[in-house]
């Protein structure tokens, strides 16, 4: 098996060949750590809950709410614990009613077997995880893509719904305005099969740090 750094060097070379506009950020940044990051000791459900909480919130606010929820659940962020918890305690942790509905709906789907996430992850069809997650109320493409990228470490995800990623793209290419998700979607095709890495460098333009989730 190739070393993760070798894989990232191949990805960077591919990206630079496809689009030389990436050269300044790649030259001024450390090698993308995307495939080298060690999984945190949390389950897939906890990771998805974090993404749900983060929808349309700043990273700082999302991190604060996630920490509160972990405290409420004594660190045991599982479908069973969430379903057993009174909704008002979730409200007290700072979750909106819509996010409570989404989190509890995900928990119920996993608990009942309606959603078999392990089977979806193991499927050779990489769109299956996204399709099954977005079939649930309140979970959109962005949430599924953050899970695919930062928990499953899939290298070919192109999260055009992420505003920061689009801003980074615009800055790299000297655009005066956000190009919009629809226009940016096909622009990722030349970076296949490393679109996640290209997105990582777009985030780096905006954040100035190692993007993580």
C-alpha positions as a Python dict, from the first residue, in 0.01 Angstrom:
ca = {
    (1, 'X'): (0, 0, 0),
    (2, 'X'): (129, 347, -84),
    (3, 'X'): (234, 578, 197),
    (4, 'X'): (-27, 852, 254),
    (5, 'X'): (231, 1123, 182),
    (6, 'X'): (311, 964, -153),
    (7, 'X'): (-60, 957, -233),
    (8, 'X'): (-90, 1325, -143),
    (9, 'X'): (210, 1413, -360),
    (10, 'X'): (44, 1234, -650),
    (11, 'X'): (-275, 1428, -579),
    (12, 'X'): (-92, 1762, -567),
    (13, 'X'): (87, 1690, -894),
    (14, 'X'): (-245, 1601, -1054),
    (15, 'X'): (-409, 1920, -926),
    (16, 'X'): (-123, 2142, -1045),
    (17, 'X'): (-134, 1983, -1388),
    (18, 'X'): (-510, 2033, -1407),
    (19, 'X'): (-505, 2390, -1277),
    (20, 'X'): (-182, 2590, -1222),
    (21, 'X'): (-382, 2851, -1027),
    (22, 'X'): (-337, 2623, -725),
    (23, 'X'): (41, 2664, -728),
    (24, 'X'): (62, 2962, -485),
    (25, 'X'): (-145, 2798, -212),
    (26, 'X'): (20, 2460, -258),
    (27, 'X'): (369, 2611, -248),
    (28, 'X'): (290, 2812, 66),
    (29, 'X'): (116, 2528, 251),
    (30, 'X'): (228, 2205, 411),
    (31, 'X'): (140, 1888, 226),
    (32, 'X'): (-230, 1819, 255),
    (33, 'X'): (-288, 1612, 568),
    (34, 'X'): (-622, 1482, 447),
    (35, 'X'): (-528, 1115, 405),
    (36, 'X'): (-289, 1118, 702),
    (37, 'X'): (-532, 1237, 967),
    (38, 'X'): (-597, 980, 1236),
    (39, 'X'): (-960, 901, 1302),
    (40, 'X'): (-1085, 1045, 1628),
    (41, 'X'): (-1224, 795, 1879),
    (42, 'X'): (-1585, 876, 1794),
    (43, 'X'): (-1839, 676, 1602),
    (44, 'X'): (-2003, 755, 1272),
    (45, 'X'): (-2318, 871, 1446),
    (46, 'X'): (-2130, 1123, 1660),
    (47, 'X'): (-1952, 1254, 1352),
    (48, 'X'): (-2280, 1300, 1167),
    (49, 'X'): (-2435, 1474, 1466),
    (50, 'X'): (-2143, 1718, 1463),
    (51, 'X'): (-2205, 1790, 1094),
    (52, 'X'): (-2577, 1840, 1156),
    (53, 'X'): (-2505, 2085, 1437),
    (54, 'X'): (-2262, 2274, 1213),
    (55, 'X'): (-2514, 2336, 936),
    (56, 'X'): (-2520, 2712, 867),
    (57, 'X'): (-2320, 2793, 1181),
    (58, 'X'): (-1966, 2920, 1231),
    (59, 'X'): (-1708, 2661, 1332),
    (60, 'X'): (-1669, 2825, 1674),
    (61, 'X'): (-2041, 2814, 1753),
    (62, 'X'): (-2073, 2460, 1618),
    (63, 'X'): (-1783, 2341, 1833),
    (64, 'X'): (-1937, 2500, 2142),
    (65, 'X'): (-2275, 2335, 2083),
    (66, 'X'): (-2111, 2000, 2009),
    (67, 'X'): (-1918, 2018, 2337),
    (68, 'X'): (-2239, 2099, 2524),
    (69, 'X'): (-2416, 1803, 2369),
    (70, 'X'): (-2128, 1572, 2457),
    (71, 'X'): (-2150, 1699, 2814),
    (72, 'X'): (-2525, 1640, 2827),
    (73, 'X'): (-2473, 1285, 2702),
    (74, 'X'): (-2166, 1226, 2922),
    (75, 'X'): (-1965, 1171, 2606),
    (76, 'X'): (-2183, 878, 2499),
    (77, 'X'): (-2315, 1012, 2167),
    (78, 'X'): (-2505, 710, 2041),
    (79, 'X'): (-2848, 668, 1880),
    (80, 'X'): (-2979, 494, 2190),
    (81, 'X'): (-2867, 771, 2426),
    (82, 'X'): (-3011, 1044, 2204),
    (83, 'X'): (-3346, 868, 2172),
    (84, 'X'): (-3365, 819, 2548),
    (85, 'X'): (-3292, 1185, 2620),
    (86, 'X'): (-3574, 1433, 2667),
    (87, 'X'): (-3592, 1679, 2377),
    (88, 'X'): (-3585, 1971, 2622),
    (89, 'X'): (-3239, 1866, 2737),
    (90, 'X'): (-3126, 1883, 2376),
    (91, 'X'): (-3279, 2230, 2357),
    (92, 'X'): (-3091, 2325, 2673),
    (93, 'X'): (-2768, 2220, 2501),
    (94, 'X'): (-2842, 2483, 2236),
    (95, 'X'): (-2984, 2276, 1951),
    (96, 'X'): (-3267, 2427, 1749),
    (97, 'X'): (-3591, 2234, 1717),
    (98, 'X'): (-3511, 2159, 1353),
    (99, 'X'): (-3171, 2015, 1445),
    (100, 'X'): (-3322, 1813, 1726),
    (101, 'X'): (-3568, 1665, 1478),
    (102, 'X'): (-3283, 1586, 1239),
    (103, 'X'): (-3058, 1429, 1504),
    (104, 'X'): (-3339, 1223, 1651),
    (105, 'X'): (-3454, 1115, 1304),
    (106, 'X'): (-3103, 994, 1223),
    (107, 'X'): (-3084, 815, 1558),
    (108, 'X'): (-3419, 645, 1498),
    (109, 'X'): (-3322, 536, 1146),
    (110, 'X'): (-2997, 382, 1271),
    (111, 'X'): (-3159, 222, 1575),
    (112, 'X'): (-3441, 65, 1373),
    (113, 'X'): (-3217, -52, 1090),
    (114, 'X'): (-3392, 169, 837),
    (115, 'X'): (-3045, 311, 771),
    (116, 'X'): (-2763, 55, 759),
    (117, 'X'): (-2471, 294, 751),
    (118, 'X'): (-2202, 26, 765),
    (119, 'X'): (-2346, -145, 459),
    (120, 'X'): (-2373, 185, 274),
    (121, 'X'): (-2010, 269, 357),
    (122, 'X'): (-1893, -73, 237),
    (123, 'X'): (-2080, -41, -93),
    (124, 'X'): (-1862, -1, -403),
    (125, 'X'): (-2108, 268, -510),
    (126, 'X'): (-1971, 571, -327),
    (127, 'X'): (-2288, 768, -389),
    (128, 'X'): (-2484, 531, -167),
    (129, 'X'): (-2380, 694, 161),
    (130, 'X'): (-2484, 1036, 36),
    (131, 'X'): (-2809, 908, -114),
    (132, 'X'): (-2917, 724, 200),
    (133, 'X'): (-2826, 1008, 434),
    (134, 'X'): (-2995, 1277, 228),
    (135, 'X'): (-3313, 1068, 216),
    (136, 'X'): (-3354, 1150, 586),
    (137, 'X'): (-3529, 1468, 697),
    (138, 'X'): (-3293, 1762, 754),
    (139, 'X'): (-2978, 1603, 612),
    (140, 'X'): (-2855, 1763, 293),
    (141, 'X'): (-2566, 1716, 57),
    (142, 'X'): (-2327, 1933, 260),
    (143, 'X'): (-2371, 1726, 577),
    (144, 'X'): (-2320, 1401, 389),
    (145, 'X'): (-2012, 1536, 211),
    (146, 'X'): (-1845, 1652, 533),
    (147, 'X'): (-1897, 1302, 668),
    (148, 'X'): (-1753, 1146, 354),
    (149, 'X'): (-1448, 1372, 355),
    (150, 'X'): (-1351, 1408, 719),
    (151, 'X'): (-1473, 1080, 867),
    (152, 'X'): (-1450, 836, 576),
    (153, 'X'): (-1153, 1025, 419),
    (154, 'X'): (-1284, 982, 68),
    (155, 'X'): (-1059, 1161, -177),
    (156, 'X'): (-1304, 1244, -455),
    (157, 'X'): (-1572, 1464, -298),
    (158, 'X'): (-1643, 1812, -438),
    (159, 'X'): (-1846, 2010, -178),
    (160, 'X'): (-1967, 2300, -390),
    (161, 'X'): (-2235, 2380, -133),
    (162, 'X'): (-1967, 2498, 109),
    (163, 'X'): (-1934, 2877, 101),
    (164, 'X'): (-1577, 2885, 234),
    (165, 'X'): (-1463, 2641, -33),
    (166, 'X'): (-1619, 2857, -304),
    (167, 'X'): (-1458, 3170, -158),
    (168, 'X'): (-1119, 3001, -167),
    (169, 'X'): (-1174, 2901, -528),
    (170, 'X'): (-1274, 3256, -619),
    (171, 'X'): (-961, 3400, -455),
    (172, 'X'): (-732, 3149, -626),
    (173, 'X'): (-879, 3237, -964),
    (174, 'X'): (-905, 3613, -916),
    (175, 'X'): (-1284, 3618, -925),
    (176, 'X'): (-1464, 3919, -782),
    (177, 'X'): (-1759, 3716, -656),
    (178, 'X'): (-1863, 3372, -540),
    (179, 'X'): (-1906, 3163, -858),
    (180, 'X'): (-2199, 2974, -708),
    (181, 'X'): (-2244, 2602, -657),
    (182, 'X'): (-2398, 2531, -997),
    (183, 'X'): (-2114, 2692, -1191),
    (184, 'X'): (-1843, 2540, -973),
    (185, 'X'): (-1975, 2185, -989),
    (186, 'X'): (-1828, 2093, -1332),
    (187, 'X'): (-1508, 2285, -1254),
    (188, 'X'): (-1410, 2002, -1021),
    (189, 'X'): (-1405, 1738, -1293),
    (190, 'X'): (-1038, 1790, -1395),
    (191, 'X'): (-931, 1713, -1036),
    (192, 'X'): (-1083, 1364, -1029),
    (193, 'X'): (-1001, 1140, -844),
    (194, 'X'): (-863, 1396, -597),
    (195, 'X'): (-1138, 1656, -572),
    (196, 'X'): (-1136, 1641, -191),
    (197, 'X'): (-771, 1746, -191),
    (198, 'X'): (-841, 2038, -424),
    (199, 'X'): (-1125, 2144, -192),
    (200, 'X'): (-888, 2118, 106),
    (201, 'X'): (-652, 2368, -55),
    (202, 'X'): (-943, 2600, -135),
    (203, 'X'): (-1036, 2596, 233),
    (204, 'X'): (-673, 2662, 321),
    (205, 'X'): (-685, 2986, 120),
    (206, 'X'): (-966, 3112, 344),
    (207, 'X'): (-879, 2957, 680),
    (208, 'X'): (-500, 2973, 671),
    (209, 'X'): (-482, 2653, 872),
    (210, 'X'): (-527, 2281, 822),
    (211, 'X'): (-896, 2233, 740),
    (212, 'X'): (-1054, 1972, 962),
    (213, 'X'): (-1389, 1862, 1084),
}
